[in-house]
Amino acid sequence: MSTSITRRAFGAIVASTAISAALPLRFAHAAEYTFKMGTNVPATHPLNVHLSQAADKVKTETNGRFELQLFPNNQLGADSDMLSQLRSGALECFLNSGVNVLSTLIPAAAISGVGFAFKGYSEVWSALDGKLGANLRGQINKGGLVVMDKVWDNGFRMITNSSKPITKPNDLEGMKIRVPVSALWLSLFKALGAAPTGMNFAEVYTALQTKVVDGQENPPAIIAAAKLNEVQTYASVTNHMWDGWWFLMNRRAWGQVPPDLQETVSKIINESCVAQRADVAQKNIDLRKDLAASGMIFNEVDPAPFRSKLSEAGFYKEWRGKFGEEAWALLEESVGKLA
Ligand code: X2X
């Protein structure tokens, strides 16, 4: 008898503990604002690692009122899909390069992708944390989207393929190369003599594997995270373009968030971005060694003949006309005269 009472009493204690433990947890998890974030690179890429840390911080510092949920690696669809979802409000946050599909909506955002414009990170951050960045964010706002102040680092891009090292512009002649879905990117590689195809990143691994294209161009952190070294042999360090992701938001969704919460969330996101930049710059150096160890053959490239080829093809003149004198002057303030 005493055993059965004890057992019943024990059961009651377990039940009440379970209820009291479960209730506050359940309510703590019911955020007032839940924003999904979509990205186009694998979860291991520093972009996602730092976004995920930002999400944890946001949850803690807003006492669970605001929740950021990360969907990396095109889980919600390719870039083109995520941009549509962002505009309709089905997706609240989307990380995209101004030179990538965002430029199909806001052509002015692509100016950071002008070929061989930035010679190093100091020029990149002086431009994009400075007047050029402010100008671009203004254009993105005019296009109907909210954008956070700091741009997340992707890095300086290099060309990979499986047939030969690229050392001079002629090596690109007729090469089928994947570029993002972007007029500037297509124009850049056409001017260099290649045969570029615009394609979302979601399709790149398969396109390389099945030889729909011969090559692609991205920094080491992406090549490693997406395992492109499994389907590419040569990596030619052209540094033809610096690239980064803007943290974009749906205007209606963000507008419903009270200003004090907006401030906390923005501050955490922008601080995480600064940490992400340091991490990416270091990884883009360190991962070269890992990729080389896995069999990729790297070669350094003198950018001068590539820049000359672009000048001769009228690339700079054409894009200066498209972006306009004001934006072009802001770019040149940080990088010097472009041919
Ligand atoms: O699509 C690409 O190549 C990527 C992942 O680098 C960009 O977002 C521009």
py3Dmol code that shows the C-alpha trace and the ligand (Angstrom):
import py3Dmol

protein = """\
ATOM      1  CA  MET A   1       0.000   0.000   0.000  1.00  0.00           C
ATOM      2  CA  SER A   2       2.678   2.406   1.014  1.00  0.00           C
ATOM      3  CA  THR A   3       4.384   1.628  -2.271  1.00  0.00           C
ATOM      4  CA  SER A   4       1.315   2.612  -4.310  1.00  0.00           C
ATOM      5  CA  ILE A   5       0.888   5.901  -2.400  1.00  0.00           C
ATOM      6  CA  THR A   6       4.488   6.677  -2.892  1.00  0.00           C
ATOM      7  CA  ARG A   7       4.196   5.936  -6.581  1.00  0.00           C
ATOM      8  CA  ARG A   8       1.091   8.107  -6.930  1.00  0.00           C
ATOM      9  CA  ALA A   9       2.710  10.922  -4.995  1.00  0.00           C
ATOM     10  CA  PHE A  10       5.779  10.622  -7.147  1.00  0.00           C
ATOM     11  CA  GLY A  11       3.615  10.763 -10.286  1.00  0.00           C
ATOM     12  CA  ALA A  12       1.904  13.909  -9.051  1.00  0.00           C
ATOM     13  CA  ILE A  13       5.217  15.571  -8.343  1.00  0.00           C
ATOM     14  CA  VAL A  14       6.516  14.664 -11.817  1.00  0.00           C
ATOM     15  CA  ALA A  15       3.332  15.956 -13.448  1.00  0.00           C
ATOM     16  CA  SER A  16       3.282  19.256 -11.610  1.00  0.00           C
ATOM     17  CA  THR A  17       6.981  19.791 -12.217  1.00  0.00           C
ATOM     18  CA  ALA A  18       6.496  19.049 -15.902  1.00  0.00           C
ATOM     19  CA  ILE A  19       3.612  21.530 -16.152  1.00  0.00           C
ATOM     20  CA  SER A  20       5.337  24.309 -14.251  1.00  0.00           C
ATOM     21  CA  ALA A  21       8.518  23.784 -16.248  1.00  0.00           C
ATOM     22  CA  ALA A  22       6.729  23.593 -19.583  1.00  0.00           C
ATOM     23  CA  LEU A  23       4.459  26.623 -19.199  1.00  0.00           C
ATOM     24  CA  PRO A  24       7.013  29.407 -18.774  1.00  0.00           C
ATOM     25  CA  LEU A  25       9.170  27.855 -21.503  1.00  0.00           C
ATOM     26  CA  ARG A  26       6.266  27.777 -23.895  1.00  0.00           C
ATOM     27  CA  PHE A  27       5.457  31.439 -23.283  1.00  0.00           C
ATOM     28  CA  ALA A  28       9.108  32.451 -23.382  1.00  0.00           C
ATOM     29  CA  HIS A  29       9.237  31.010 -26.893  1.00  0.00           C
ATOM     30  CA  ALA A  30       6.200  32.824 -28.203  1.00  0.00           C
ATOM     31  CA  ALA A  31       8.011  35.799 -29.711  1.00  0.00           C
ATOM     32  CA  GLU A  32       5.951  38.856 -30.638  1.00  0.00           C
ATOM     33  CA  TYR A  33       7.926  39.176 -33.872  1.00  0.00           C
ATOM     34  CA  THR A  34       9.309  36.225 -35.801  1.00  0.00           C
ATOM     35  CA  PHE A  35      11.420  37.102 -38.844  1.00  0.00           C
ATOM     36  CA  LYS A  36      12.801  34.517 -41.232  1.00  0.00           C
ATOM     37  CA  MET A  37      16.226  35.191 -42.797  1.00  0.00           C
ATOM     38  CA  GLY A  38      17.103  33.510 -46.101  1.00  0.00           C
ATOM     39  CA  THR A  39      20.632  33.068 -47.455  1.00  0.00           C
ATOM     40  CA  ASN A  40      22.135  31.391 -50.507  1.00  0.00           C
ATOM     41  CA  VAL A  41      25.208  29.724 -48.978  1.00  0.00           C
ATOM     42  CA  PRO A  42      25.679  26.604 -46.795  1.00  0.00           C
ATOM     43  CA  ALA A  43      25.214  26.768 -43.020  1.00  0.00           C
ATOM     44  CA  THR A  44      28.961  26.444 -42.397  1.00  0.00           C
ATOM     45  CA  HIS A  45      29.778  29.699 -44.224  1.00  0.00           C
ATOM     46  CA  PRO A  46      30.707  32.545 -41.800  1.00  0.00           C
ATOM     47  CA  LEU A  47      27.719  34.530 -43.077  1.00  0.00           C
ATOM     48  CA  ASN A  48      25.374  31.977 -41.531  1.00  0.00           C
ATOM     49  CA  VAL A  49      27.535  31.279 -38.491  1.00  0.00           C
ATOM     50  CA  HIS A  50      27.402  34.968 -37.527  1.00  0.00           C
ATOM     51  CA  LEU A  51      23.734  35.416 -38.465  1.00  0.00           C
ATOM     52  CA  SER A  52      22.937  32.489 -36.232  1.00  0.00           C
ATOM     53  CA  GLN A  53      24.894  34.044 -33.344  1.00  0.00           C
ATOM     54  CA  ALA A  54      23.095  37.335 -33.983  1.00  0.00           C
ATOM     55  CA  ALA A  55      19.774  35.484 -33.751  1.00  0.00           C
ATOM     56  CA  ASP A  56      20.731  34.076 -30.327  1.00  0.00           C
ATOM     57  CA  LYS A  57      21.750  37.523 -29.084  1.00  0.00           C
ATOM     58  CA  VAL A  58      18.556  39.111 -30.380  1.00  0.00           C
ATOM     59  CA  LYS A  59      16.474  36.542 -28.533  1.00  0.00           C
ATOM     60  CA  THR A  60      18.328  37.074 -25.257  1.00  0.00           C
ATOM     61  CA  GLU A  61      18.538  40.860 -25.405  1.00  0.00           C
ATOM     62  CA  THR A  62      14.878  41.299 -26.357  1.00  0.00           C
ATOM     63  CA  ASN A  63      13.813  38.798 -23.665  1.00  0.00           C
ATOM     64  CA  GLY A  64      12.367  36.587 -26.356  1.00  0.00           C
ATOM     65  CA  ARG A  65      10.206  39.293 -27.915  1.00  0.00           C
ATOM     66  CA  PHE A  66      12.011  39.164 -31.252  1.00  0.00           C
ATOM     67  CA  GLU A  67      13.057  35.984 -32.994  1.00  0.00           C
ATOM     68  CA  LEU A  68      15.240  35.630 -36.081  1.00  0.00           C
ATOM     69  CA  GLN A  69      15.043  32.242 -37.780  1.00  0.00           C
ATOM     70  CA  LEU A  70      17.830  31.364 -40.185  1.00  0.00           C
ATOM     71  CA  PHE A  71      17.205  29.437 -43.420  1.00  0.00           C
ATOM     72  CA  PRO A  72      20.616  28.978 -45.073  1.00  0.00           C
ATOM     73  CA  ASN A  73      21.642  27.276 -48.295  1.00  0.00           C
ATOM     74  CA  ASN A  74      18.648  28.240 -50.453  1.00  0.00           C
ATOM     75  CA  GLN A  75      16.290  26.223 -48.247  1.00  0.00           C
ATOM     76  CA  LEU A  76      13.537  28.723 -49.073  1.00  0.00           C
ATOM     77  CA  GLY A  77      14.345  28.786 -52.780  1.00  0.00           C
ATOM     78  CA  ALA A  78      17.042  30.272 -54.996  1.00  0.00           C
ATOM     79  CA  ASP A  79      17.958  33.971 -54.870  1.00  0.00           C
ATOM     80  CA  SER A  80      15.333  34.947 -57.446  1.00  0.00           C
ATOM     81  CA  ASP A  81      12.632  33.200 -55.380  1.00  0.00           C
ATOM     82  CA  MET A  82      13.810  34.720 -52.106  1.00  0.00           C
ATOM     83  CA  LEU A  83      13.783  38.215 -53.632  1.00  0.00           C
ATOM     84  CA  SER A  84      10.133  37.729 -54.696  1.00  0.00           C
ATOM     85  CA  GLN A  85       9.245  36.363 -51.246  1.00  0.00           C
ATOM     86  CA  LEU A  86      10.944  39.335 -49.600  1.00  0.00           C
ATOM     87  CA  ARG A  87       8.958  41.777 -51.715  1.00  0.00           C
ATOM     88  CA  SER A  88       5.637  40.033 -51.064  1.00  0.00           C
ATOM     89  CA  GLY A  89       6.308  39.719 -47.326  1.00  0.00           C
ATOM     90  CA  ALA A  90       6.469  35.898 -47.309  1.00  0.00           C
ATOM     91  CA  LEU A  91      10.101  36.341 -46.240  1.00  0.00           C
ATOM     92  CA  GLU A  92      11.061  39.129 -43.803  1.00  0.00           C
ATOM     93  CA  CYS A  93      14.864  39.172 -44.262  1.00  0.00           C
ATOM     94  CA  PHE A  94      17.046  38.263 -47.217  1.00  0.00           C
ATOM     95  CA  LEU A  95      20.799  38.558 -47.599  1.00  0.00           C
ATOM     96  CA  ASN A  96      21.775  39.459 -51.140  1.00  0.00           C
ATOM     97  CA  SER A  97      24.615  41.114 -52.993  1.00  0.00           C
ATOM     98  CA  GLY A  98      23.734  44.414 -54.629  1.00  0.00           C
ATOM     99  CA  VAL A  99      25.362  43.018 -57.760  1.00  0.00           C
ATOM    100  CA  ASN A 100      23.306  39.789 -57.651  1.00  0.00           C
ATOM    101  CA  VAL A 101      19.534  39.486 -58.274  1.00  0.00           C
ATOM    102  CA  LEU A 102      18.928  42.616 -56.185  1.00  0.00           C
ATOM    103  CA  SER A 103      20.324  44.528 -59.176  1.00  0.00           C
ATOM    104  CA  THR A 104      17.468  43.252 -61.337  1.00  0.00           C
ATOM    105  CA  LEU A 105      15.183  45.312 -59.070  1.00  0.00           C
ATOM    106  CA  ILE A 106      17.594  48.116 -58.186  1.00  0.00           C
ATOM    107  CA  PRO A 107      20.220  48.465 -60.946  1.00  0.00           C
ATOM    108  CA  ALA A 108      22.098  51.211 -59.026  1.00  0.00           C
ATOM    109  CA  ALA A 109      22.964  48.701 -56.274  1.00  0.00           C
ATOM    110  CA  ALA A 110      25.395  46.913 -58.599  1.00  0.00           C
ATOM    111  CA  ILE A 111      28.039  49.649 -58.631  1.00  0.00           C
ATOM    112  CA  SER A 112      30.175  47.884 -55.985  1.00  0.00           C
ATOM    113  CA  GLY A 113      30.726  45.140 -58.566  1.00  0.00           C
ATOM    114  CA  VAL A 114      32.520  47.227 -61.191  1.00  0.00           C
ATOM    115  CA  GLY A 115      35.424  45.071 -62.381  1.00  0.00           C
ATOM    116  CA  PHE A 116      38.755  45.509 -60.553  1.00  0.00           C
ATOM    117  CA  ALA A 117      37.476  48.614 -58.747  1.00  0.00           C
ATOM    118  CA  PHE A 118      38.579  47.751 -55.190  1.00  0.00           C
ATOM    119  CA  LYS A 119      42.236  46.910 -54.607  1.00  0.00           C
ATOM    120  CA  GLY A 120      41.820  45.893 -50.972  1.00  0.00           C
ATOM    121  CA  TYR A 121      39.532  45.894 -47.958  1.00  0.00           C
ATOM    122  CA  SER A 122      40.436  49.407 -46.826  1.00  0.00           C
ATOM    123  CA  GLU A 123      38.983  50.749 -50.072  1.00  0.00           C
ATOM    124  CA  VAL A 124      35.915  48.515 -49.762  1.00  0.00           C
ATOM    125  CA  TRP A 125      35.002  49.647 -46.248  1.00  0.00           C
ATOM    126  CA  SER A 126      35.859  53.279 -46.896  1.00  0.00           C
ATOM    127  CA  ALA A 127      33.377  53.242 -49.784  1.00  0.00           C
ATOM    128  CA  LEU A 128      30.609  51.060 -48.362  1.00  0.00           C
ATOM    129  CA  ASP A 129      30.685  52.271 -44.752  1.00  0.00           C
ATOM    130  CA  GLY A 130      31.035  55.755 -46.211  1.00  0.00           C
ATOM    131  CA  LYS A 131      29.327  57.921 -48.797  1.00  0.00           C
ATOM    132  CA  LEU A 132      28.947  55.335 -51.560  1.00  0.00           C
ATOM    133  CA  GLY A 133      27.272  52.918 -49.141  1.00  0.00           C
ATOM    134  CA  ALA A 134      24.897  55.635 -47.927  1.00  0.00           C
ATOM    135  CA  ASN A 135      24.013  56.448 -51.526  1.00  0.00           C
ATOM    136  CA  LEU A 136      23.356  52.772 -52.324  1.00  0.00           C
ATOM    137  CA  ARG A 137      21.222  52.224 -49.248  1.00  0.00           C
ATOM    138  CA  GLY A 138      19.228  55.276 -50.284  1.00  0.00           C
ATOM    139  CA  GLN A 139      18.603  53.679 -53.688  1.00  0.00           C
ATOM    140  CA  ILE A 140      17.603  50.381 -52.054  1.00  0.00           C
ATOM    141  CA  ASN A 141      15.159  52.251 -49.785  1.00  0.00           C
ATOM    142  CA  LYS A 142      13.702  54.031 -52.803  1.00  0.00           C
ATOM    143  CA  GLY A 143      13.223  50.606 -54.363  1.00  0.00           C
ATOM    144  CA  GLY A 144      10.894  49.733 -51.460  1.00  0.00           C
ATOM    145  CA  LEU A 145      13.178  47.685 -49.215  1.00  0.00           C
ATOM    146  CA  VAL A 146      14.725  48.270 -45.808  1.00  0.00           C
ATOM    147  CA  VAL A 147      18.480  47.699 -45.611  1.00  0.00           C
ATOM    148  CA  MET A 148      20.737  47.506 -42.549  1.00  0.00           C
ATOM    149  CA  ASP A 149      23.729  49.869 -42.432  1.00  0.00           C
ATOM    150  CA  LYS A 150      26.544  47.347 -42.734  1.00  0.00           C
ATOM    151  CA  VAL A 151      27.230  45.114 -45.695  1.00  0.00           C
ATOM    152  CA  TRP A 152      28.344  41.527 -44.889  1.00  0.00           C
ATOM    153  CA  ASP A 153      31.565  40.300 -46.466  1.00  0.00           C
ATOM    154  CA  ASN A 154      31.719  37.692 -49.192  1.00  0.00           C
ATOM    155  CA  GLY A 155      35.230  38.595 -50.307  1.00  0.00           C
ATOM    156  CA  PHE A 156      37.369  39.078 -53.397  1.00  0.00           C
ATOM    157  CA  ARG A 157      36.337  36.719 -56.142  1.00  0.00           C
ATOM    158  CA  MET A 158      38.552  34.335 -58.090  1.00  0.00           C
ATOM    159  CA  ILE A 159      37.837  32.244 -61.173  1.00  0.00           C
ATOM    160  CA  THR A 160      37.748  28.449 -60.993  1.00  0.00           C
ATOM    161  CA  ASN A 161      37.476  25.933 -63.827  1.00  0.00           C
ATOM    162  CA  SER A 162      38.680  22.436 -64.645  1.00  0.00           C
ATOM    163  CA  SER A 163      40.641  22.876 -67.843  1.00  0.00           C
ATOM    164  CA  LYS A 164      43.450  25.406 -67.279  1.00  0.00           C
ATOM    165  CA  PRO A 165      44.813  28.169 -65.099  1.00  0.00           C
ATOM    166  CA  ILE A 166      43.686  31.653 -66.128  1.00  0.00           C
ATOM    167  CA  THR A 167      46.727  33.910 -66.299  1.00  0.00           C
ATOM    168  CA  LYS A 168      45.729  36.413 -69.012  1.00  0.00           C
ATOM    169  CA  PRO A 169      42.454  37.603 -70.533  1.00  0.00           C
ATOM    170  CA  ASN A 170      42.880  35.342 -73.580  1.00  0.00           C
ATOM    171  CA  ASP A 171      42.614  32.273 -71.354  1.00  0.00           C
ATOM    172  CA  LEU A 172      38.963  33.218 -70.790  1.00  0.00           C
ATOM    173  CA  GLU A 173      38.152  33.357 -74.510  1.00  0.00           C
ATOM    174  CA  GLY A 174      34.894  31.486 -75.101  1.00  0.00           C
ATOM    175  CA  MET A 175      34.930  29.883 -71.646  1.00  0.00           C
ATOM    176  CA  LYS A 176      31.456  28.913 -70.416  1.00  0.00           C
ATOM    177  CA  ILE A 177      31.371  30.490 -67.016  1.00  0.00           C
ATOM    178  CA  ARG A 178      28.537  30.775 -64.522  1.00  0.00           C
ATOM    179  CA  VAL A 179      27.886  34.236 -63.091  1.00  0.00           C
ATOM    180  CA  PRO A 180      24.994  35.351 -60.840  1.00  0.00           C
ATOM    181  CA  VAL A 181      21.795  36.624 -62.486  1.00  0.00           C
ATOM    182  CA  SER A 182      23.020  40.162 -63.121  1.00  0.00           C
ATOM    183  CA  ALA A 183      23.519  42.496 -66.088  1.00  0.00           C
ATOM    184  CA  LEU A 184      26.794  43.854 -64.686  1.00  0.00           C
ATOM    185  CA  TRP A 185      28.275  40.397 -64.171  1.00  0.00           C
ATOM    186  CA  LEU A 186      27.317  39.271 -67.687  1.00  0.00           C
ATOM    187  CA  SER A 187      28.737  42.472 -69.150  1.00  0.00           C
ATOM    188  CA  LEU A 188      32.006  42.082 -67.209  1.00  0.00           C
ATOM    189  CA  PHE A 189      32.674  38.562 -68.431  1.00  0.00           C
ATOM    190  CA  LYS A 190      31.534  39.272 -71.983  1.00  0.00           C
ATOM    191  CA  ALA A 191      33.932  42.200 -72.095  1.00  0.00           C
ATOM    192  CA  LEU A 192      36.697  39.823 -70.967  1.00  0.00           C
ATOM    193  CA  GLY A 193      35.869  37.520 -73.896  1.00  0.00           C
ATOM    194  CA  ALA A 194      34.179  34.709 -71.942  1.00  0.00           C
ATOM    195  CA  ALA A 195      30.745  33.153 -72.587  1.00  0.00           C
ATOM    196  CA  PRO A 196      28.948  33.831 -69.276  1.00  0.00           C
ATOM    197  CA  THR A 197      25.604  32.348 -68.198  1.00  0.00           C
ATOM    198  CA  GLY A 198      23.471  33.960 -65.473  1.00  0.00           C
ATOM    199  CA  MET A 199      22.442  31.341 -62.910  1.00  0.00           C
ATOM    200  CA  ASN A 200      21.387  31.281 -59.268  1.00  0.00           C
ATOM    201  CA  PHE A 201      23.970  29.924 -56.849  1.00  0.00           C
ATOM    202  CA  ALA A 202      21.587  27.090 -55.911  1.00  0.00           C
ATOM    203  CA  GLU A 203      22.310  25.474 -59.294  1.00  0.00           C
ATOM    204  CA  VAL A 204      26.066  26.002 -59.480  1.00  0.00           C
ATOM    205  CA  TYR A 205      27.414  22.729 -58.055  1.00  0.00           C
ATOM    206  CA  THR A 206      25.266  20.613 -60.375  1.00  0.00           C
ATOM    207  CA  ALA A 207      25.983  22.831 -63.379  1.00  0.00           C
ATOM    208  CA  LEU A 208      29.720  22.365 -62.831  1.00  0.00           C
ATOM    209  CA  GLN A 209      29.376  18.658 -62.153  1.00  0.00           C
ATOM    210  CA  THR A 210      27.368  18.027 -65.330  1.00  0.00           C
ATOM    211  CA  LYS A 211      29.574  20.453 -67.294  1.00  0.00           C
ATOM    212  CA  VAL A 212      26.734  22.726 -68.291  1.00  0.00           C
ATOM    213  CA  VAL A 213      29.404  25.341 -67.540  1.00  0.00           C
ATOM    214  CA  ASP A 214      33.201  25.014 -67.295  1.00  0.00           C
ATOM    215  CA  GLY A 215      33.824  27.492 -64.534  1.00  0.00           C
ATOM    216  CA  GLN A 216      32.508  29.887 -61.927  1.00  0.00           C
ATOM    217  CA  GLU A 217      33.915  32.663 -59.767  1.00  0.00           C
ATOM    218  CA  ASN A 218      33.694  33.022 -55.969  1.00  0.00           C
ATOM    219  CA  PRO A 219      35.947  33.543 -52.935  1.00  0.00           C
ATOM    220  CA  PRO A 220      37.536  30.583 -51.052  1.00  0.00           C
ATOM    221  CA  ALA A 221      35.010  30.614 -48.189  1.00  0.00           C
ATOM    222  CA  ILE A 222      32.226  29.865 -50.667  1.00  0.00           C
ATOM    223  CA  ILE A 223      34.246  27.392 -52.719  1.00  0.00           C
ATOM    224  CA  ALA A 224      34.971  25.468 -49.494  1.00  0.00           C
ATOM    225  CA  ALA A 225      31.497  25.713 -47.922  1.00  0.00           C
ATOM    226  CA  ALA A 226      29.776  24.608 -51.153  1.00  0.00           C
ATOM    227  CA  LYS A 227      32.494  21.994 -51.870  1.00  0.00           C
ATOM    228  CA  LEU A 228      33.068  23.365 -55.355  1.00  0.00           C
ATOM    229  CA  ASN A 229      36.623  21.964 -55.137  1.00  0.00           C
ATOM    230  CA  GLU A 230      35.028  18.548 -55.751  1.00  0.00           C
ATOM    231  CA  VAL A 231      34.066  19.675 -59.250  1.00  0.00           C
ATOM    232  CA  GLN A 232      36.759  22.285 -60.068  1.00  0.00           C
ATOM    233  CA  THR A 233      40.554  22.011 -60.386  1.00  0.00           C
ATOM    234  CA  TYR A 234      42.063  25.440 -61.047  1.00  0.00           C
ATOM    235  CA  ALA A 235      41.617  28.550 -58.961  1.00  0.00           C
ATOM    236  CA  SER A 236      42.998  31.713 -60.547  1.00  0.00           C
ATOM    237  CA  VAL A 237      43.293  34.578 -58.112  1.00  0.00           C
ATOM    238  CA  THR A 238      41.952  37.347 -60.303  1.00  0.00           C
ATOM    239  CA  ASN A 239      40.327  39.394 -57.511  1.00  0.00           C
ATOM    240  CA  HIS A 240      38.191  40.816 -60.299  1.00  0.00           C
ATOM    241  CA  MET A 241      35.413  41.879 -57.934  1.00  0.00           C
ATOM    242  CA  TRP A 242      34.827  42.363 -54.237  1.00  0.00           C
ATOM    243  CA  ASP A 243      31.376  41.213 -53.175  1.00  0.00           C
ATOM    244  CA  GLY A 244      29.171  41.295 -50.093  1.00  0.00           C
ATOM    245  CA  TRP A 245      25.613  40.753 -48.906  1.00  0.00           C
ATOM    246  CA  TRP A 246      23.210  43.512 -47.891  1.00  0.00           C
ATOM    247  CA  PHE A 247      20.857  42.612 -45.036  1.00  0.00           C
ATOM    248  CA  LEU A 248      17.501  43.404 -46.652  1.00  0.00           C
ATOM    249  CA  MET A 249      14.107  43.507 -44.965  1.00  0.00           C
ATOM    250  CA  ASN A 250      10.487  43.687 -45.986  1.00  0.00           C
ATOM    251  CA  ARG A 251       9.381  47.237 -45.249  1.00  0.00           C
ATOM    252  CA  ARG A 252       5.884  46.430 -43.962  1.00  0.00           C
ATOM    253  CA  ALA A 253       7.114  43.741 -41.556  1.00  0.00           C
ATOM    254  CA  TRP A 254       9.899  45.936 -40.154  1.00  0.00           C
ATOM    255  CA  GLY A 255       7.540  48.906 -39.906  1.00  0.00           C
ATOM    256  CA  GLN A 256       5.373  46.981 -37.438  1.00  0.00           C
ATOM    257  CA  VAL A 257       8.254  46.600 -35.002  1.00  0.00           C
ATOM    258  CA  PRO A 258       8.385  49.302 -32.278  1.00  0.00           C
ATOM    259  CA  PRO A 259      11.385  51.675 -32.499  1.00  0.00           C
ATOM    260  CA  ASP A 260      13.104  50.452 -29.321  1.00  0.00           C
ATOM    261  CA  LEU A 261      13.078  46.859 -30.571  1.00  0.00           C
ATOM    262  CA  GLN A 262      14.195  48.006 -34.021  1.00  0.00           C
ATOM    263  CA  GLU A 263      17.141  49.726 -32.418  1.00  0.00           C
ATOM    264  CA  THR A 264      18.215  46.670 -30.390  1.00  0.00           C
ATOM    265  CA  VAL A 265      17.871  44.315 -33.361  1.00  0.00           C
ATOM    266  CA  SER A 266      19.706  46.629 -35.799  1.00  0.00           C
ATOM    267  CA  LYS A 267      22.536  47.168 -33.352  1.00  0.00           C
ATOM    268  CA  ILE A 268      23.053  43.421 -32.871  1.00  0.00           C
ATOM    269  CA  ILE A 269      22.891  42.733 -36.597  1.00  0.00           C
ATOM    270  CA  ASN A 270      25.397  45.454 -37.475  1.00  0.00           C
ATOM    271  CA  GLU A 271      27.788  44.409 -34.698  1.00  0.00           C
ATOM    272  CA  SER A 272      27.627  40.783 -35.829  1.00  0.00           C
ATOM    273  CA  CYS A 273      28.403  41.964 -39.329  1.00  0.00           C
ATOM    274  CA  VAL A 274      31.641  43.596 -38.188  1.00  0.00           C
ATOM    275  CA  ALA A 275      32.712  40.326 -36.521  1.00  0.00           C
ATOM    276  CA  GLN A 276      31.726  38.415 -39.652  1.00  0.00           C
ATOM    277  CA  ARG A 277      33.950  40.634 -41.815  1.00  0.00           C
ATOM    278  CA  ALA A 278      37.035  39.815 -39.743  1.00  0.00           C
ATOM    279  CA  ASP A 279      36.189  36.113 -39.822  1.00  0.00           C
ATOM    280  CA  VAL A 280      35.637  36.014 -43.591  1.00  0.00           C
ATOM    281  CA  ALA A 281      38.830  37.911 -44.420  1.00  0.00           C
ATOM    282  CA  GLN A 282      40.831  35.432 -42.317  1.00  0.00           C
ATOM    283  CA  LYS A 283      38.987  32.384 -43.700  1.00  0.00           C
ATOM    284  CA  ASN A 284      39.546  33.507 -47.285  1.00  0.00           C
ATOM    285  CA  ILE A 285      43.278  33.358 -46.531  1.00  0.00           C
ATOM    286  CA  ASP A 286      43.289  30.156 -44.444  1.00  0.00           C
ATOM    287  CA  LEU A 287      40.931  28.149 -46.648  1.00  0.00           C
ATOM    288  CA  ARG A 288      43.181  28.591 -49.672  1.00  0.00           C
ATOM    289  CA  LYS A 289      45.615  26.225 -47.963  1.00  0.00           C
ATOM    290  CA  ASP A 290      42.876  23.660 -47.287  1.00  0.00           C
ATOM    291  CA  LEU A 291      41.598  23.881 -50.859  1.00  0.00           C
ATOM    292  CA  ALA A 292      45.132  23.490 -52.220  1.00  0.00           C
ATOM    293  CA  ALA A 293      45.638  20.470 -49.946  1.00  0.00           C
ATOM    294  CA  SER A 294      42.448  18.981 -51.404  1.00  0.00           C
ATOM    295  CA  GLY A 295      43.978  19.215 -54.892  1.00  0.00           C
ATOM    296  CA  MET A 296      43.005  22.641 -56.205  1.00  0.00           C
ATOM    297  CA  ILE A 297      45.751  24.360 -58.129  1.00  0.00           C
ATOM    298  CA  PHE A 298      46.035  28.076 -57.370  1.00  0.00           C
ATOM    299  CA  ASN A 299      47.761  30.713 -59.478  1.00  0.00           C
ATOM    300  CA  GLU A 300      48.290  34.427 -58.886  1.00  0.00           C
ATOM    301  CA  VAL A 301      47.097  36.803 -61.573  1.00  0.00           C
ATOM    302  CA  ASP A 302      48.309  40.240 -62.662  1.00  0.00           C
ATOM    303  CA  PRO A 303      45.106  42.284 -62.961  1.00  0.00           C
ATOM    304  CA  ALA A 304      46.601  44.957 -65.279  1.00  0.00           C
ATOM    305  CA  PRO A 305      45.911  43.257 -68.644  1.00  0.00           C
ATOM    306  CA  PHE A 306      42.377  42.384 -67.501  1.00  0.00           C
ATOM    307  CA  ARG A 307      41.680  46.006 -66.608  1.00  0.00           C
ATOM    308  CA  SER A 308      43.085  47.138 -69.970  1.00  0.00           C
ATOM    309  CA  LYS A 309      40.891  44.677 -71.789  1.00  0.00           C
ATOM    310  CA  LEU A 310      37.833  46.013 -69.963  1.00  0.00           C
ATOM    311  CA  SER A 311      38.799  49.596 -70.826  1.00  0.00           C
ATOM    312  CA  GLU A 312      39.329  48.717 -74.485  1.00  0.00           C
ATOM    313  CA  ALA A 313      35.977  46.937 -74.605  1.00  0.00           C
ATOM    314  CA  GLY A 314      34.315  50.123 -73.293  1.00  0.00           C
ATOM    315  CA  PHE A 315      33.196  48.430 -70.070  1.00  0.00           C
ATOM    316  CA  TYR A 316      34.008  51.328 -67.721  1.00  0.00           C
ATOM    317  CA  LYS A 317      32.559  53.932 -70.069  1.00  0.00           C
ATOM    318  CA  GLU A 318      29.330  51.991 -70.476  1.00  0.00           C
ATOM    319  CA  TRP A 319      28.790  51.457 -66.742  1.00  0.00           C
ATOM    320  CA  ARG A 320      29.818  54.974 -65.808  1.00  0.00           C
ATOM    321  CA  GLY A 321      26.997  56.101 -68.099  1.00  0.00           C
ATOM    322  CA  LYS A 322      24.551  53.673 -66.517  1.00  0.00           C
ATOM    323  CA  PHE A 323      25.378  54.437 -62.875  1.00  0.00           C
ATOM    324  CA  GLY A 324      25.639  58.178 -63.477  1.00  0.00           C
ATOM    325  CA  GLU A 325      28.293  60.739 -62.569  1.00  0.00           C
ATOM    326  CA  GLU A 326      27.287  61.157 -58.934  1.00  0.00           C
ATOM    327  CA  ALA A 327      27.577  57.496 -57.912  1.00  0.00           C
ATOM    328  CA  TRP A 328      30.662  57.001 -60.095  1.00  0.00           C
ATOM    329  CA  ALA A 329      32.415  59.935 -58.394  1.00  0.00           C
ATOM    330  CA  LEU A 330      31.632  58.429 -54.966  1.00  0.00           C
ATOM    331  CA  LEU A 331      33.196  55.140 -56.060  1.00  0.00           C
ATOM    332  CA  GLU A 332      36.285  56.895 -57.440  1.00  0.00           C
ATOM    333  CA  GLU A 333      36.643  58.830 -54.178  1.00  0.00           C
ATOM    334  CA  SER A 334      37.563  55.519 -52.530  1.00  0.00           C
ATOM    335  CA  VAL A 335      39.297  53.632 -55.341  1.00  0.00           C
ATOM    336  CA  GLY A 336      40.883  56.317 -57.498  1.00  0.00           C
ATOM    337  CA  LYS A 337      40.270  56.988 -61.194  1.00  0.00           C
ATOM    338  CA  LEU A 338      38.809  54.041 -63.060  1.00  0.00           C
ATOM    339  CA  ALA A 339      39.939  53.706 -66.669  1.00  0.00           C
TER     340      ALA A 339
END
"""
ligand_1 = """\
9
X2X
O 25.891 33.678 -56.239
C 27.057 33.766 -55.852
O 28.029 33.418 -56.530
C 27.321 34.328 -54.483
C 26.913 33.310 -53.446
O 28.676 34.623 -54.320
C 26.560 35.580 -54.354
O 25.650 35.696 -53.593
C 26.932 36.692 -55.237
"""
view = py3Dmol.view(width=600, height=400)
view.addModel(protein, "pdb")
view.setStyle({"model": 0}, {"cartoon": {"style": "trace"}})
view.addModel(ligand_1, "xyz")
view.setStyle({"model": 1}, {"stick": {}})
view.zoomTo()
view.show()
